[in-house]
């Protein structure tokens, strides 16, 4: 084993240790959320939105562990891009929760660990990127556009997974709590549209015009969703909609990336990598 391998394995080990530390800190943060909620609301029951907001980062953790395991043991090097996307979403969720509940030293420690993990991810990504170039050189040459397409595809997949988890949680808990309103209907429609879009693009990967039309329609629906959430943030219940606001922007980003992916693949005469 050469010095580079030892150094790379040390980085992976340190990243794993920091991950466990963050895991423990998230337990304390969750406890702090619940305590602050009960103190400020004088209520013994937890609303649906708080349950799925607290559970959401936990499920993203499982998704991150899955990709990290693939990266370390299955040698699926492109998983690194999905890890980065999922981690960014998790940190954003906790940042919004911190804004609402004013975390103290626990959140500061969590933020320091997260930044340290991103620094380590930078080193890991550099290593993984060179491996991806070598791997795909045998299949699709060193064309930078094709490599870019591959990376965009990984980011799109990670975003879709994260968005679906959130929408599923929201639908599940709003149904259990019988909290059926306009927001619930919008969530159902959005979930079905995203699911249908994914199925269609997999079955008809070369049908450029139809996929483009569907992408534009989803983009328009999502823009209306952002305007609605923005109105609610300003006029009504600001803090309760911050996480939903993030998900709307993630969906918008995902659709824009889908359009970029479509145009690059069309220019290259490719379908789905």
FENQUIWO-V848656 format. One record per backbone hydrogen bond with DSSP energy under -1.0 kcal/mol. CO is the residue of the C=O (numbers start at 1). NH is the residue of the N-H. E is the energy in kcal/mol with one decimal. If there is no record, write none. Layout:
BEGIN
co=<CO,CO>
nh=<NH,NH>
e=<E,E>
END
This chain:
BEGIN
co=<2,3,4,5,6,7,8,9,10,11,12,13,14,15,16,17,18,19,20,21,22,23,24,25,26,27,28,29,30,31,32,33,34,35,36,37,38,47,48,49,50,51,52,55,56,57,58,59,60,61,62,63,64,65,66,67,68,69,69,70,75,76,77,78,79,80,81,82,83,84,85,86,87,88,89,90,91,92,93,94,95,96,97,98,104,105,106,107,108,109,110,111,112,113,114,115,116,117,118,119,120,121,122,123,124,125,126,127,128,129,130,131,132,133,136,143,144,145,146,147,148,149,150,151,152,153,154,155,156,157,158,159,160,161,162,163,164,165,166,167,168,169,170,171,172,173,174,175,178,181,182,183,184,185,186,187,188,189,190,191,192,193,194,195,196,197,198,199,200,204,206,207,208,209,210,211,212,213,214,215,216,217,218,219,220,221,222,223,224,225,226,227,228,229,230,231,232,238,239,241,242,243,244,245,246,247,248,249,250,251,252,253,254,255,256,257,258,259,260,261,262,263,264,265>
nh=<6,7,8,9,10,11,12,13,14,15,16,17,18,19,20,21,22,23,24,25,26,27,28,29,30,31,32,33,34,35,36,37,38,39,40,41,42,51,52,53,54,55,56,59,60,61,62,63,64,65,66,67,68,69,70,71,72,73,74,76,77,79,80,81,83,84,85,86,87,88,89,90,91,92,93,94,95,96,97,98,99,100,101,102,108,109,110,111,112,113,114,115,116,117,118,119,120,121,122,123,124,125,126,127,128,129,130,131,132,133,134,135,136,137,140,147,148,149,150,151,152,153,154,155,156,157,158,159,160,161,162,163,164,165,166,167,168,169,170,171,172,173,174,175,176,177,179,178,180,185,186,187,188,189,190,191,192,193,194,195,196,197,198,199,200,201,202,203,204,207,208,211,212,213,214,215,216,217,218,219,220,221,222,223,224,225,226,227,228,229,230,231,232,233,234,235,236,241,242,245,246,247,248,249,250,251,252,253,254,255,256,257,258,259,260,261,262,263,264,265,266,267,268,270>
e=<-2.0,-2.6,-2.9,-2.6,-2.0,-2.0,-2.2,-2.4,-2.6,-2.5,-2.2,-2.1,-2.4,-2.0,-2.0,-2.2,-2.5,-2.0,-2.1,-2.4,-2.3,-1.1,-1.5,-2.4,-2.5,-2.1,-2.3,-2.3,-2.2,-2.3,-2.7,-2.4,-2.4,-2.1,-2.3,-1.9,-1.5,-1.6,-2.3,-1.6,-2.0,-2.5,-1.7,-2.1,-2.1,-1.7,-1.6,-1.9,-2.5,-2.7,-2.2,-2.1,-2.7,-2.7,-2.1,-2.2,-2.4,-2.8,-1.1,-2.5,-1.5,-1.8,-1.6,-1.1,-2.2,-2.0,-1.9,-2.5,-2.6,-2.3,-2.0,-2.4,-2.6,-2.1,-2.4,-2.3,-2.1,-2.2,-2.2,-2.2,-2.1,-1.6,-2.7,-2.5,-1.5,-2.4,-2.2,-2.7,-2.3,-2.5,-2.3,-2.4,-2.3,-2.2,-2.0,-1.9,-2.1,-2.6,-1.5,-1.3,-2.4,-3.0,-1.9,-1.7,-2.8,-3.2,-1.4,-1.5,-2.5,-2.1,-2.0,-2.9,-2.8,-1.3,-3.4,-1.8,-2.7,-2.4,-2.2,-2.2,-2.7,-2.2,-1.6,-2.1,-2.7,-2.2,-2.2,-2.6,-2.6,-2.3,-2.2,-2.7,-2.6,-2.0,-1.8,-2.6,-2.7,-2.3,-2.6,-2.6,-2.6,-2.6,-2.3,-1.8,-2.3,-2.2,-3.1,-1.1,-1.1,-2.1,-2.5,-2.2,-2.3,-2.5,-2.6,-2.6,-2.4,-2.5,-2.5,-2.2,-2.8,-2.5,-2.2,-2.3,-2.5,-2.5,-1.4,-2.0,-3.2,-1.4,-1.9,-2.1,-2.5,-2.5,-2.4,-2.4,-2.5,-2.4,-2.5,-2.1,-2.4,-2.5,-2.3,-2.0,-2.0,-1.9,-2.2,-2.2,-2.3,-2.6,-2.5,-2.1,-2.3,-2.7,-2.0,-3.0,-2.2,-1.1,-1.1,-2.4,-1.9,-2.1,-2.1,-1.8,-2.2,-2.3,-2.2,-2.5,-2.4,-2.4,-2.2,-2.4,-2.0,-2.0,-2.2,-2.7,-2.4,-2.3,-2.3,-2.5,-2.3,-2.2,-1.8,-3.2>
END
